[in-house]
Amino acid sequence: MALAPDTAADLVYRIFDLQRVVRCVAAASFRVQDTGVALQGVLRYVGEGESRATHLAERLGVGAPVLSRHIADLEEQGYVIRRQDPKDGRAQLVALSPAGVEKLRQIEEDRTETLQHYLSDWSQEDAADAARSLGKLSDSLKQSARAATAGPIITANL
């Protein structure tokens, strides 16, 4: 069953509003952090396992020069390490340093506590329902986008 135009338009508005609110909350919550929201997102993806920088750029939806600057910033802060890919000397592998593992743990803990505080008036059921709905929305959009482009959709979750 297709969505009615008014329903789809309302959903688009609410998605954009949620994106804006999340950016505002993140900016307000993490001002004291030495890593901004963008660097935190890169740190999260690097934390999923050692990977080529070019693969990370694709997953994050950014160009190689942008990612290179982010990686350099994180490396300068001691959170990531780079090494030459033994399979391809032209490529670099990026991984978290021990300090980066700890920083990512701290960021995720801080985000969890912030969300718990902001949603203190929500029930466990409200939160579980929202998580299910957001997961379903994300999965549906990814599947539809894959079908439309006939290729993988790579998303970044900050």
N, C-alpha and C positions, 0 to 999 in steps of 0.2 A: 504494500500500500504506500503510495507516494505521499509525502508531506504536503499540506496545503501551503500556498505561497506565504500567507500571513504567519504561519507557524515557523516556516523556514527562515523568514526575515527576522522574527523574534529570536530564534536560536542564534542566528548570525550576530545580532546585536549583543546578546548575552555572552557569547564567546569573546567578542572584542572587548566587552566591558570587563569580563573576568581577566583577560590578558592585561588590561590596563591596571586593574586593582592589584593583581599579583606583582606587576612591576613596581608599583608604588609601595606595597608592603615589603617587598624585597629590598628596595632602595632605603626605606626607613629603618628596616630591621638590621641591615648589614653595613651601615655607615662606618661602624667602628672596625670592621674587618679590613685586613690588609689586601684582600682580594675582592674585586667587584663581582657583580652578578655574572658578567660574561666569563671572567676567569674561573668562577665557581662552576659554571657549566662545563667548561673545558676540563677542569679538574675531575668532575664527575665522570665524564666519558673516558678520560685517561685511566681513572680508577677501575674501569671494567676490565682492564688487562692491557698488557703491552701491545701497542699497535703502531702501524705506520702513520706518520703525520698526514700523508695524503688521504688515508682512509678516515682519519679523524675529521679532517676538513669536510669530506663528503658527508659524513654522518651529522656534523653540526650545521651543514648548509652554509659554510663560509669558504672564502677563497684561501688558497695556500698562504698568501702574504699576511692575511689577517690572523690565521692560525699560528703562523710562524712568530708573529709579535706576541701573541698570547702565551705560546710555549716559552719564548724567551723570558717573558715576565715571570712566569711560574718557575722556570729554571733559576732565574736570578734570586727568587725568594726561597729556593731550596726545596720546592715541592715536586718537581719532575726532573727526570734524568733522560738524556738522549744518548743513543748509541747507534752506530752504523748497523744496518740490516745485514746480517751475514749472507743472506740469499741474494741481496742486490746492494752493492756498494754505493749506489747513488741515493738510496733511500735511508731514512732514519726511523728508528723505533723509539717510541716515547712511552715512559712508564712513570708511575709514582715513586718518589723516594720514600724512605721511612717517614720523613717529616710530612710528606704529601699524604700518606695514608692517614696519619694522625689528623692533619688539617681537614681532610675530607670527612673523617668521622666526626670531628667537631662541628663542621658546617651542617652536616645532616642532623646531628643532635640539636643544634641551635634552631634549625628550620622546624624540626618536629615540635620542640618546646614552644616556638612562636605560634605555630598553627594551633597547638593545643590551647594556648592562651587566647588567641583570637576567636576560636570556636568553642569557648568554654560553655556557652549556652546551648550547644548542640548535644543531642543524645548520641550514643554509640550507633544506634540504628540510623540516625540522620547521616552521620559520617560514612557509614558503610553503604547506604543508598547512593550518596553522592559519588563515592569511589566507584561503585558499579556503573553508574550512569556515565561518568567521565571515561571510564575504561571502554565501555560500549561505544561511546561517541568517537573516541580516538581510534579504536579498531575499525569502525565503519568508515571513517574518513580515510584511513590508510588504505583499506581495501579498495575503496572507490577511486582514490588517487592512483593506486597501482594499475587498476584496470584502465583508467583514462590515459595513463602515460605508458602503459605496457612495460613498466620497469619498477625497480624497487624505490620505495619512498623512504628516505632517511630523515629521521626527525631528531631534534635535540630537545631534551627535557631539562630545563634549568630549574 
